[in-house]
Amino acid sequence: MFTSLSAIQNAIRPSCQLPVLTPRRALITSLASGIILGLAGCVVGVLASFPALIAVSAVILGVSLFASGLFLCRYVCPPKIVSRRPSTELPAEPTPELPEIKRPKPIAPPPPDFIPPRPLRRTIGEMLFGWNCIGSIRQMPFFLANDKTPLSFRNPSARFRAWNIPSTHTIFVSTSGQFSSLRMQSNLPAAIANATQSAAFAKRGQGGLGVNDAFPAVLTDKCWEESKPDSSILLPGECSSATWEDKNHLVPCWDEETKTYNKPLLFIQMLAPKASMYQDDSKSCYEITLRAYTACFEEAIRCGCRIIQIPLIAAFGDFVPRALSKRPKWIESAKLSLLHAVEKTAKKHASKDLVIVLTNIPQPVNL
C-alpha cells in the first residue's frame, strides 16, 4: 500500500495539476470510496460464502482508503492550493500620511508689451549693421517726423555717410569740414560742441591742440568764458554750455532768404579722458567718453537744439596713448562710445527730430 502511495506521490508532485482539494472534499471522497468498496466486499463475500472474511477486508480497505485520502490531502498537494480560512482577521495597518509637497509659486508671464532690453552691441560693425543706411541727402528728410524739413550740406560736394536709428527720428551723419562752422543747412536749431584741451579751458597758444584750436579764433571772449562751469573746472566726462556768439557780426544767425540757420544757437564744451591719466586703459576711455557724449546730447536737447555737431573726442593730440600699438584700441573705444551714446539718446527721444553730425578734418572719420 505504501508503495502505491509513493508512486502516486511521485506522479503527482512534479506538476501537482490536481483540482483544488479541500479537507472536506478529501474526507467525503475517502468515505465514499470506503463505503463503495466495503459494499462490494460484502457482495463478494456473500456470493463466495465467506462473509466474515470479506467484510473484515472491506472494512480494512475502507479505513486504508480513508487514511490515504487524508495523507494525500496533507502531504501530496502543496498547501497553496488548499483553501483555508484564517481563524482570526489580521489587524489593518494604518495608511501612512504622505508629506505635503511645497509647490513653487507660479511665475506670472511678462505683459505682452514688455520688451527685454537688448545688450549693447560690442563692435562698430554690429552697431552700423543694425541701423538704416541712408544713401542720398534727399532721403534724409523722410526719416524725420516732418519730411518737409529742409536738410542739406553747405558744401554740396561733401563726402558723407549717414544712418537712421530704427524706430526713431534720429539721423547720424559722418562727414568732413571745419569744426567751428555748421556742416548742415536746415531750419532746425543747432549746437556745436568742442573738445576742450584741459579742465581749465586752455586756449590756443596755451597748449591748445586739435579741435580746440579752431574755436578761440571764432568765438568772442565772452562766449568762451560763459561756456565754463561755475567752478571754472571741467572734469573728464562732463560738459558745459553757453549761447553761441562769434566775432563775425555781419552774418546773421537766421537767413530770411533760405529760411535756415547760418549759425548755431549753442556752444558746448566737453572734456575727454587723456590716455596718460588712465594708464592707456581703453575701457576707461569708453566709459568716460560715453558720459561726455551723452551729457552733450542731453544739454543740446534741453536747450532746444535739434542738430548737434560734434568731433571725435579723445582721438587726437595728447589724448591718445603715446605707444603706437595702443592707439587703435583707444580710438576704437572712443568711436564705439559715440555710437552707443547716439543710439541711447535716439531711443530716449524717439519722437523728436535729431541730426547728430560727426565732422573731421580732412576726411570723415572711418567707421
C-alpha contacts under 8 A as a table, 3 or more apart, distances in Angstrom:
res1	aa1	res2	aa2	distance
1	M	4	S	5.15
1	M	5	L	6.34
2	F	5	L	4.95
2	F	6	S	6.13
3	T	6	S	5.11
3	T	7	A	6.25
4	S	7	A	5.08
4	S	8	I	6.17
5	L	8	I	5.01
5	L	9	Q	6.01
5	L	68	S	7.62
6	S	9	Q	4.93
6	S	10	N	6.05
7	A	10	N	5.15
7	A	11	A	6.10
8	I	11	A	5.11
8	I	12	I	6.12
9	Q	12	I	5.24
9	Q	13	R	5.79
9	Q	72	L	7.91
9	Q	76	V	5.87
10	N	13	R	5.47
10	N	14	P	7.21
11	A	14	P	6.93
12	I	15	S	6.31
12	I	16	C	5.13
12	I	17	Q	7.42
12	I	18	L	7.81
12	I	76	V	7.39
12	I	77	C	7.95
13	R	16	C	5.15
13	R	76	V	6.57
13	R	77	C	7.16
16	C	77	C	6.40
16	C	78	P	7.79
18	L	21	L	7.62
18	L	77	C	7.92
20	V	81	I	5.81
20	V	82	V	6.43
20	V	83	S	7.90
21	L	25	R	6.30
21	L	26	A	6.65
21	L	73	C	6.99
21	L	81	I	7.20
21	L	82	V	5.95
21	L	83	S	7.98
22	T	25	R	5.29
22	T	26	A	6.31
22	T	73	C	7.38
22	T	82	V	5.54
22	T	83	S	6.36
23	P	26	A	5.11
23	P	27	L	6.13
23	P	70	L	7.68
23	P	73	C	6.50
23	P	82	V	7.98
24	R	27	L	5.18
24	R	28	I	6.21
25	R	28	I	5.18
25	R	29	T	6.02
26	A	29	T	5.13
26	A	30	S	6.13
26	A	69	G	5.74
26	A	70	L	6.58
26	A	73	C	6.34
27	L	30	S	5.20
27	L	31	L	6.18
27	L	66	F	7.06
27	L	69	G	6.74
27	L	70	L	6.89
28	I	31	L	5.19
28	I	32	A	6.03
29	T	32	A	5.19
29	T	33	S	6.11
29	T	69	G	7.47
30	S	33	S	5.14
30	S	34	G	6.08
30	S	62	G	7.76
30	S	65	L	5.74
30	S	66	F	4.43
30	S	67	A	7.78
30	S	68	S	7.79
30	S	69	G	5.45
30	S	70	L	7.97
31	L	34	G	5.05
31	L	35	I	6.08
31	L	62	G	7.34
31	L	65	L	7.91
31	L	66	F	6.07
32	A	35	I	5.19
32	A	36	I	6.12
33	S	36	I	5.24
33	S	37	L	6.09
33	S	62	G	6.92
33	S	65	L	7.01
33	S	66	F	7.91
34	G	37	L	5.24
34	G	38	G	5.84
34	G	58	A	7.67
34	G	59	V	7.55
34	G	61	L	6.69
34	G	62	G	3.56
34	G	63	V	6.71
34	G	65	L	6.16
34	G	66	F	6.72
35	I	38	G	4.95
35	I	39	L	6.05
35	I	62	G	6.59
36	I	39	L	5.22
36	I	40	A	6.13
37	L	40	A	4.90
37	L	41	G	6.05
37	L	58	A	6.20
37	L	61	L	7.35
37	L	62	G	6.67
38	G	41	G	5.03
38	G	42	C	6.23
38	G	55	A	6.96
38	G	57	S	7.92
38	G	58	A	4.18
38	G	59	V	5.96
38	G	61	L	7.38
38	G	62	G	6.33
39	L	42	C	5.04
39	L	43	V	6.25
39	L	58	A	7.45
40	A	43	V	5.15
40	A	44	V	6.21
40	A	58	A	7.77
41	G	44	V	5.05
41	G	45	G	5.96
41	G	54	I	5.50
41	G	55	A	6.09
41	G	57	S	7.19
41	G	58	A	5.22
42	C	45	G	4.93
42	C	46	V	6.13
42	C	51	P	6.45
42	C	54	I	6.13
42	C	55	A	5.39
42	C	58	A	7.17
43	V	46	V	5.20
43	V	47	L	6.25
44	V	47	L	5.17
44	V	48	A	5.94
44	V	51	P	7.99
44	V	54	I	7.24
45	G	48	A	5.01
45	G	49	S	5.72
45	G	50	F	4.74
45	G	51	P	4.26
45	G	52	A	7.39
45	G	53	L	7.33
45	G	54	I	5.04
45	G	55	A	6.93
46	V	49	S	5.09
46	V	50	F	6.34
46	V	51	P	5.33
47	L	50	F	7.89
48	A	51	P	7.64
50	F	53	L	5.70
50	F	54	I	6.21
51	P	54	I	5.40
51	P	55	A	5.84
52	A	55	A	5.15
52	A	56	V	6.17
53	L	56	V	5.24
53	L	57	S	6.19
54	I	57	S	4.83
54	I	58	A	6.02
55	A	58	A	5.03
55	A	59	V	6.21
56	V	59	V	5.12
56	V	60	I	6.17
57	S	60	I	5.10
57	S	61	L	5.99
58	A	61	L	5.00
58	A	62	G	6.00
59	V	62	G	5.08
59	V	63	V	6.15
60	I	63	V	5.16
60	I	64	S	6.05
61	L	64	S	4.98
61	L	65	L	6.13
62	G	65	L	5.14
62	G	66	F	6.12
63	V	66	F	5.02
63	V	67	A	6.14
64	S	67	A	5.06
64	S	68	S	6.03
65	L	68	S	4.90
65	L	69	G	6.03
66	F	69	G	5.12
66	F	70	L	6.50
67	A	70	L	5.23
67	A	71	F	6.22
68	S	71	F	4.89
68	S	72	L	6.08
69	G	72	L	5.15
69	G	73	C	6.15
70	L	73	C	5.06
70	L	74	R	6.12
71	F	74	R	5.23
71	F	75	Y	5.80
71	F	76	V	7.19
72	L	75	Y	5.59
72	L	76	V	4.85
72	L	77	C	6.72
73	C	76	V	6.35
73	C	77	C	6.24
74	R	77	C	6.91
74	R	79	P	7.86
75	Y	78	P	7.22
77	C	81	I	7.21
77	C	82	V	7.90
78	P	81	I	6.09
78	P	82	V	7.35
79	P	82	V	5.28
80	K	83	S	7.36
86	P	89	E	6.73
110	P	114	F	6.30
111	P	114	F	5.43
120	L	340	H	7.45
121	R	124	I	7.88
121	R	126	E	6.04
121	R	127	M	6.02
122	R	126	E	7.01
122	R	127	M	7.82
123	T	126	E	5.30
123	T	127	M	6.47
123	T	336	L	6.95
124	I	127	M	5.10
124	I	128	L	6.28
124	I	335	K	7.56
124	I	336	L	5.84
124	I	339	L	7.63
124	I	367	L	6.92
125	G	128	L	5.34
125	G	129	F	5.96
125	G	367	L	7.94
126	E	129	F	5.14
126	E	130	G	6.39
127	M	130	G	5.46
127	M	131	W	6.84
127	M	339	L	7.21
128	L	131	W	5.22
128	L	132	N	7.98
128	L	163	W	7.73
129	F	132	N	7.79
130	G	166	P	7.97
131	W	163	W	6.06
131	W	164	N	5.87
131	W	165	I	5.18
131	W	166	P	6.04
132	N	163	W	5.25
132	N	164	N	4.91
132	N	165	I	6.34
132	N	166	P	6.49
133	C	162	A	6.16
133	C	163	W	4.44
133	C	164	N	6.48
134	I	137	I	7.71
134	I	139	Q	6.62
134	I	140	M	6.89
134	I	161	R	7.34
134	I	162	A	5.19
134	I	163	W	5.23
134	I	164	N	7.04
135	G	139	Q	7.30
135	G	161	R	7.42
135	G	162	A	7.10
136	S	139	Q	5.42
136	S	140	M	7.14
137	I	140	M	5.49
137	I	151	L	7.74
137	I	152	S	6.42
137	I	153	F	8.00
138	R	141	P	6.85
138	R	152	S	7.91
139	Q	142	F	5.67
139	Q	143	F	7.41
140	M	143	F	5.69
140	M	144	L	7.30
140	M	151	L	7.28
140	M	171	I	7.49
141	P	144	L	5.27
141	P	146	N	7.19
141	P	147	D	4.67
141	P	148	K	6.64
141	P	149	T	6.01
141	P	150	P	7.12
141	P	151	L	6.54
142	F	145	A	7.71
142	F	146	N	7.50
142	F	147	D	4.66
143	F	147	D	7.00
143	F	164	N	6.94
143	F	169	H	5.74
143	F	170	T	7.51
143	F	171	I	7.45
144	L	147	D	5.66
144	L	149	T	7.70
144	L	169	H	4.85
144	L	170	T	7.15
144	L	353	D	5.61
144	L	354	L	7.96
145	A	169	H	6.19
145	A	351	S	7.49
145	A	352	K	7.32
145	A	353	D	6.26
146	N	149	T	5.77
149	T	186	S	7.38
149	T	187	N	7.21
150	P	185	Q	7.59
150	P	186	S	5.27
150	P	187	N	6.52
151	L	184	M	6.87
151	L	185	Q	5.78
151	L	186	S	4.84
151	L	187	N	7.80
152	S	156	P	7.85
152	S	184	M	5.70
152	S	185	Q	5.27
152	S	186	S	6.78
153	F	156	P	5.62
153	F	158	A	7.05
153	F	183	R	5.97
153	F	184	M	4.60
153	F	185	Q	5.73
154	R	182	L	7.83
154	R	183	R	5.86
154	R	184	M	5.75
154	R	185	Q	5.77
155	N	158	A	5.37
155	N	183	R	7.48
158	A	175	T	7.04
158	A	176	S	7.00
159	R	175	T	5.85
159	R	176	S	6.81
159	R	363	Q	7.85
159	R	364	P	7.28
160	F	173	V	6.78
160	F	174	S	5.46
160	F	175	T	4.36
160	F	176	S	7.31
160	F	364	P	6.81
161	R	173	V	5.83
161	R	174	S	5.31
161	R	175	T	6.72
162	A	171	I	6.94
162	A	172	F	5.59
162	A	173	V	4.38
162	A	174	S	6.31
163	W	171	I	5.72
163	W	172	F	5.29
163	W	173	V	6.63
164	N	168	T	7.55
164	N	169	H	7.29
164	N	170	T	5.86
164	N	171	I	4.57
164	N	172	F	6.29
165	I	168	T	5.82
165	I	169	H	7.33
165	I	170	T	5.89
165	I	171	I	6.58
165	I	172	F	7.71
165	I	343	E	6.64
165	I	346	A	6.94
167	S	347	K	7.83
167	S	350	A	6.98
168	T	346	A	6.25
168	T	347	K	6.43
168	T	349	H	7.72
168	T	350	A	4.36
168	T	351	S	6.35
168	T	352	K	7.76
169	H	346	A	7.47
169	H	350	A	6.02
169	H	351	S	6.27
169	H	352	K	6.03
169	H	353	D	5.03
169	H	354	L	6.38
170	T	346	A	5.68
170	T	350	A	7.31
170	T	352	K	7.45
170	T	353	D	5.83
170	T	354	L	4.54
170	T	355	V	5.76
170	T	356	I	7.58
171	I	354	L	6.24
171	I	355	V	4.79
171	I	356	I	6.27
172	F	342	V	7.61
172	F	355	V	5.95
172	F	356	I	4.91
172	F	357	V	6.05
172	F	358	L	7.74
173	V	355	V	7.39
173	V	356	I	6.18
173	V	357	V	4.74
173	V	358	L	6.02
174	S	357	V	5.96
174	S	358	L	4.71
174	S	359	T	6.05
174	S	364	P	5.90
174	S	365	V	6.66
175	T	357	V	7.30
175	T	358	L	6.20
175	T	359	T	5.02
175	T	360	N	6.70
175	T	363	Q	7.09
175	T	364	P	4.59
175	T	365	V	7.30
176	S	358	L	7.91
176	S	359	T	4.80
176	S	360	N	4.70
176	S	361	I	5.65
176	S	362	P	6.25
176	S	363	Q	5.01
176	S	364	P	4.71
176	S	365	V	7.86
177	G	183	R	6.84
177	G	359	T	6.08
177	G	360	N	5.98
177	G	361	I	5.76
177	G	362	P	6.84
177	G	363	Q	7.61
178	Q	181	S	5.91
178	Q	182	L	7.90
178	Q	183	R	7.74
178	Q	359	T	7.42
178	Q	360	N	7.28
178	Q	361	I	6.90
179	F	182	L	7.72
179	F	192	I	7.96
179	F	194	N	7.88
179	F	211	V	6.71
179	F	214	A	6.92
179	F	310	I	7.68
179	F	311	P	7.06
179	F	359	T	6.61
179	F	360	N	7.14
180	S	192	I	7.16
180	S	214	A	6.19
180	S	215	F	5.88
180	S	218	V	7.28
181	S	192	I	7.84
181	S	263	K	7.22
182	L	185	Q	7.30
182	L	192	I	7.58
182	L	262	N	7.59
182	L	263	K	6.68
182	L	264	P	7.03
182	L	309	Q	7.32
183	R	309	Q	7.89
183	R	357	V	7.79
183	R	359	T	7.81
185	Q	260	T	6.44
185	Q	261	Y	6.77
185	Q	262	N	7.52
186	S	189	P	7.81
186	S	259	K	7.93
186	S	260	T	4.96
186	S	261	Y	6.23
187	N	259	K	6.22
187	N	260	T	4.20
187	N	261	Y	5.79
188	L	260	T	7.48
188	L	261	Y	7.36
188	L	305	C	7.24
188	L	306	R	5.84
188	L	307	I	6.48
189	P	261	Y	6.90
189	P	264	P	6.65
189	P	265	L	6.50
189	P	304	G	7.17
189	P	305	C	4.86
189	P	306	R	5.68
189	P	307	I	6.25
190	A	261	Y	7.99
190	A	263	K	7.64
190	A	264	P	4.69
190	A	265	L	5.81
190	A	266	L	6.85
190	A	305	C	4.95
190	A	306	R	5.78
190	A	307	I	4.35
190	A	308	I	5.75
190	A	309	Q	7.60
191	A	264	P	5.09
191	A	265	L	5.80
191	A	266	L	4.55
191	A	267	F	5.89
191	A	268	I	7.23
191	A	300	A	6.38
191	A	305	C	6.07
191	A	306	R	7.81
191	A	307	I	6.20
191	A	308	I	4.92
191	A	309	Q	6.20
192	I	264	P	6.51
192	I	266	L	6.45
192	I	267	F	5.32
192	I	268	I	6.22
192	I	308	I	5.96
192	I	309	Q	4.77
192	I	310	I	6.22
193	A	267	F	5.92
193	A	268	I	4.46
193	A	269	Q	5.71
193	A	270	M	7.00
193	A	296	C	7.61
193	A	308	I	7.53
193	A	309	Q	6.17
193	A	310	I	5.10
193	A	311	P	7.22
194	N	211	V	6.59
194	N	212	N	6.41
194	N	215	F	7.61
194	N	267	F	7.71
194	N	268	I	6.14
194	N	269	Q	4.95
194	N	270	M	6.04
194	N	310	I	6.94
194	N	311	P	7.02
195	A	211	V	6.16
195	A	212	N	6.06
195	A	269	Q	6.12
195	A	270	M	4.99
195	A	271	L	5.74
195	A	272	A	6.78
195	A	311	P	7.07
195	A	313	I	5.84
196	T	199	A	7.59
196	T	201	F	6.05
196	T	202	A	7.52
196	T	211	V	7.62
196	T	212	N	5.45
196	T	269	Q	6.08
196	T	270	M	5.87
196	T	271	L	5.45
196	T	272	A	7.70
197	Q	201	F	6.42
197	Q	202	A	6.24
197	Q	203	K	7.88
197	Q	207	G	7.64
197	Q	208	G	5.67
197	Q	209	L	6.73
197	Q	212	N	6.11
197	Q	271	L	7.09
198	S	201	F	5.30
198	S	202	A	5.98
198	S	234	L	7.89
198	S	271	L	6.92
199	A	202	A	7.84
199	A	233	I	5.20
199	A	234	L	4.63
199	A	235	L	6.05
199	A	236	P	7.71
199	A	271	L	6.93
200	A	232	S	6.54
200	A	233	I	5.49
200	A	234	L	6.91
201	F	228	K	7.56
201	F	233	I	7.89
201	F	234	L	7.98
202	A	206	Q	5.79
202	A	207	G	6.66
202	A	208	G	6.10
203	K	206	Q	5.55
203	K	207	G	7.06
203	K	208	G	5.41
203	K	212	N	7.13
203	K	213	D	7.14
203	K	216	P	6.24
204	R	207	G	6.19
204	R	208	G	4.35
204	R	209	L	7.02
204	R	212	N	7.03
204	R	213	D	5.19
204	R	216	P	6.76
205	G	208	G	6.20
208	G	212	N	5.79
208	G	213	D	5.74
209	L	212	N	5.72
209	L	213	D	5.55
209	L	317	G	6.13
210	G	213	D	5.76
210	G	214	A	7.91
210	G	316	F	6.52
210	G	317	G	6.09
211	V	214	A	5.97
211	V	215	F	7.69
211	V	311	P	7.35
212	N	215	F	6.05
212	N	216	P	7.56
213	D	216	P	6.67
213	D	217	A	7.67
214	A	217	A	6.07
214	A	218	V	6.93
215	F	218	V	5.14
215	F	219	L	5.86
216	P	219	L	5.45
216	P	220	T	7.36
216	P	221	D	7.66
216	P	224	W	7.37
218	V	246	D	5.55
218	V	247	K	5.96
218	V	248	N	7.82
219	L	223	C	6.32
219	L	224	W	6.64
219	L	244	W	7.74
219	L	245	E	5.95
219	L	246	D	4.09
219	L	247	K	5.79
220	T	223	C	5.31
220	T	224	W	6.40
220	T	245	E	6.18
220	T	246	D	5.32
220	T	247	K	5.63
221	D	224	W	5.05
221	D	225	E	6.13
222	K	225	E	5.25
222	K	226	E	6.09
223	C	226	E	5.13
223	C	227	S	6.16
223	C	242	A	6.47
223	C	243	T	6.86
223	C	244	W	6.51
223	C	245	E	5.74
223	C	246	D	7.70
224	W	227	S	5.30
224	W	228	K	7.14
224	W	242	A	7.97
225	E	228	K	5.63
226	E	229	P	7.67
226	E	241	S	7.54
226	E	242	A	5.68
227	S	240	S	5.90
227	S	241	S	4.66
227	S	242	A	4.57
227	S	243	T	7.94
227	S	267	F	7.15
227	S	268	I	6.88
227	S	269	Q	6.75
228	K	231	S	7.83
228	K	232	S	5.41
228	K	233	I	7.35
228	K	234	L	7.59
228	K	240	S	6.14
228	K	241	S	7.11
228	K	269	Q	7.75
229	P	232	S	5.08
229	P	233	I	6.60
229	P	234	L	6.92
229	P	240	S	5.87
229	P	241	S	7.94
230	D	233	I	7.85
231	S	234	L	7.86
234	L	238	E	6.32
234	L	239	C	7.03
234	L	240	S	7.88
234	L	270	M	7.96
234	L	271	L	6.71
235	L	238	E	5.60
235	L	271	L	6.55
236	P	270	M	7.81
236	P	271	L	4.90
236	P	272	A	5.27
236	P	273	P	5.43
236	P	288	I	6.56
236	P	292	A	7.41
237	G	270	M	7.12
237	G	271	L	5.93
237	G	272	A	6.05
237	G	273	P	7.27
237	G	288	I	4.83
237	G	289	T	5.86
237	G	290	L	7.46
237	G	291	R	5.10
237	G	292	A	4.02
237	G	293	Y	7.80
237	G	295	A	7.93
238	E	270	M	6.06
238	E	271	L	6.21
238	E	291	R	7.07
238	E	292	A	5.25
238	E	295	A	6.71
239	C	268	I	6.76
239	C	269	Q	5.38
239	C	270	M	4.48
239	C	271	L	6.72
239	C	292	A	6.45
239	C	295	A	6.39
239	C	296	C	6.09
240	S	268	I	5.71
240	S	269	Q	5.35
240	S	270	M	6.91
240	S	296	C	8.00
241	S	266	L	6.90
241	S	267	F	5.50
241	S	268	I	4.24
241	S	269	Q	6.08
241	S	299	E	7.73
242	A	266	L	5.97
242	A	267	F	5.37
242	A	268	I	6.63
243	T	265	L	6.02
243	T	266	L	4.72
243	T	267	F	5.94
244	W	264	P	6.44
244	W	265	L	5.20
244	W	266	L	4.74
244	W	267	F	5.08
246	D	249	H	7.22
248	N	251	V	6.23
249	H	252	P	6.92
251	V	262	N	7.51
252	P	255	D	6.69
252	P	262	N	6.80
252	P	263	K	7.67
253	C	261	Y	5.82
253	C	262	N	5.07
253	C	263	K	4.95
253	C	264	P	7.37
253	C	265	L	7.96
254	W	259	K	7.11
254	W	260	T	6.11
254	W	261	Y	4.63
254	W	262	N	5.73
254	W	263	K	7.37
255	D	258	T	5.68
255	D	259	K	5.44
255	D	260	T	5.47
255	D	261	Y	5.92
255	D	262	N	6.30
256	E	259	K	5.01
256	E	260	T	7.32
261	Y	264	P	7.09
264	P	267	F	7.52
265	L	305	C	7.54
266	L	300	A	7.37
266	L	303	C	7.85
266	L	305	C	7.67
268	I	296	C	7.02
268	I	300	A	7.98
270	M	292	A	6.31
270	M	293	Y	7.96
270	M	296	C	7.21
271	L	292	A	7.08
272	A	288	I	7.10
272	A	289	T	6.01
272	A	292	A	7.07
272	A	313	I	5.91
272	A	314	A	5.28
272	A	319	F	7.56
273	P	277	M	7.42
273	P	278	Y	7.68
273	P	284	S	7.98
273	P	285	C	6.16
273	P	288	I	6.54
273	P	289	T	7.03
273	P	314	A	6.18
273	P	319	F	6.63
274	K	277	M	5.50
274	K	278	Y	6.84
274	K	314	A	6.76
274	K	318	D	6.90
274	K	319	F	4.21
274	K	320	V	6.53
274	K	321	P	7.96
275	A	278	Y	5.28
275	A	279	Q	6.08
275	A	280	D	4.50
275	A	281	D	6.96
275	A	285	C	7.54
275	A	318	D	7.84
275	A	319	F	5.58
275	A	320	V	5.41
275	A	321	P	5.13
276	S	279	Q	5.54
276	S	280	D	6.10
276	S	319	F	7.56
276	S	320	V	7.91
276	S	321	P	6.53
277	M	280	D	7.64
278	Y	281	D	5.72
278	Y	284	S	6.84
280	D	320	V	7.88
280	D	321	P	5.72
280	D	326	K	7.22
280	D	330	W	7.38
281	D	284	S	5.51
281	D	285	C	6.57
281	D	330	W	7.47
282	S	285	C	4.85
282	S	286	Y	6.23
282	S	329	K	6.39
282	S	330	W	4.80
282	S	333	S	6.02
283	K	286	Y	5.10
283	K	287	E	6.30
283	K	333	S	7.16
284	S	287	E	5.19
284	S	288	I	6.04
285	C	288	I	5.49
285	C	289	T	5.84
285	C	314	A	7.63
285	C	330	W	6.72
285	C	333	S	6.36
285	C	334	A	6.41
286	Y	289	T	5.33
286	Y	290	L	5.91
286	Y	333	S	4.97
286	Y	334	A	5.62
286	Y	336	L	7.32
286	Y	337	S	5.37
287	E	290	L	5.22
287	E	291	R	6.42
287	E	337	S	7.30
288	I	291	R	5.18
288	I	292	A	6.30
289	T	292	A	4.97
289	T	293	Y	6.19
289	T	313	I	7.45
289	T	314	A	7.50
289	T	334	A	6.27
289	T	337	S	6.19
289	T	338	L	7.42
290	L	293	Y	5.33
290	L	294	T	6.06
290	L	334	A	7.87
290	L	337	S	4.74
290	L	338	L	6.29
290	L	340	H	7.36
290	L	341	A	5.96
291	R	294	T	5.19
291	R	295	A	6.01
292	A	295	A	5.24
292	A	296	C	6.11
293	Y	296	C	4.99
293	Y	297	F	6.20
293	Y	337	S	7.94
293	Y	338	L	6.44
293	Y	341	A	6.13
294	T	297	F	5.27
294	T	298	E	6.21
294	T	341	A	5.37
294	T	342	V	7.72
294	T	345	T	7.04
295	A	298	E	5.18
295	A	299	E	6.07
296	C	299	E	5.20
296	C	300	A	6.29
297	F	300	A	5.22
297	F	301	I	6.22
297	F	308	I	7.18
297	F	345	T	7.16
298	E	301	I	5.15
298	E	302	R	6.00
298	E	345	T	7.66
299	E	302	R	5.07
299	E	303	C	6.34
300	A	303	C	5.22
300	A	304	G	6.46
300	A	305	C	5.24
300	A	306	R	7.45
300	A	308	I	6.99
301	I	304	G	5.06
301	I	305	C	5.25
301	I	306	R	6.51
302	R	305	C	7.50
305	C	308	I	7.08
306	R	353	D	6.31
306	R	354	L	4.86
306	R	355	V	6.24
307	I	354	L	5.92
307	I	355	V	4.68
307	I	356	I	5.84
307	I	357	V	7.36
308	I	354	L	7.76
308	I	355	V	6.31
308	I	356	I	4.84
308	I	357	V	6.07
309	Q	356	I	5.94
309	Q	357	V	4.59
309	Q	358	L	6.02
309	Q	359	T	7.15
310	I	356	I	7.55
310	I	357	V	6.16
310	I	358	L	5.14
310	I	359	T	6.41
311	P	358	L	5.63
311	P	359	T	5.57
311	P	360	N	6.41
312	L	315	A	6.19
312	L	334	A	7.28
312	L	335	K	7.16
312	L	338	L	7.90
312	L	358	L	7.01
312	L	359	T	7.69
312	L	360	N	7.52
312	L	365	V	7.95
313	I	316	F	7.35
313	I	334	A	7.07
314	A	319	F	5.07
314	A	320	V	6.35
314	A	331	I	7.26
314	A	334	A	6.51
315	A	319	F	6.30
315	A	320	V	5.79
315	A	330	W	7.74
315	A	331	I	5.45
315	A	334	A	6.99
316	F	319	F	5.84
316	F	320	V	6.03
317	G	320	V	6.60
318	D	321	P	7.39
318	D	322	R	7.80
320	V	327	R	6.09
320	V	330	W	6.89
320	V	331	I	7.47
321	P	324	L	7.07
321	P	326	K	6.20
321	P	327	R	5.57
321	P	330	W	7.51
322	R	326	K	7.84
322	R	327	R	7.60
323	A	326	K	5.60
323	A	327	R	6.78
324	L	327	R	5.37
324	L	328	P	7.82
325	S	328	P	6.98
326	K	329	K	5.92
326	K	330	W	6.50
327	R	330	W	5.09
327	R	331	I	6.09
328	P	331	I	5.25
328	P	332	E	6.05
329	K	332	E	5.06
329	K	333	S	6.22
330	W	333	S	5.23
330	W	334	A	6.54
331	I	334	A	5.04
331	I	335	K	6.32
332	E	335	K	5.10
332	E	336	L	6.11
333	S	336	L	5.13
333	S	337	S	6.10
334	A	337	S	5.24
334	A	338	L	6.39
335	K	338	L	5.19
335	K	339	L	6.50
335	K	367	L	7.58
336	L	339	L	5.19
336	L	340	H	6.20
337	S	340	H	5.12
337	S	341	A	6.07
338	L	341	A	5.09
338	L	342	V	6.17
339	L	342	V	5.04
339	L	343	E	6.24
340	H	343	E	5.20
340	H	344	K	6.00
341	A	344	K	5.08
341	A	345	T	6.04
342	V	345	T	5.31
342	V	346	A	5.99
342	V	356	I	7.67
343	E	346	A	5.02
343	E	347	K	6.17
344	K	347	K	5.45
344	K	348	K	6.25
345	T	348	K	5.06
345	T	349	H	6.15
346	A	349	H	5.25
346	A	350	A	5.41
346	A	354	L	7.58
347	K	350	A	4.82
349	H	352	K	5.57
358	L	364	P	7.95
358	L	365	V	7.78
359	T	364	P	6.38
359	T	365	V	7.40
360	N	363	Q	5.96
360	N	364	P	5.39
360	N	365	V	6.20
361	I	364	P	6.98
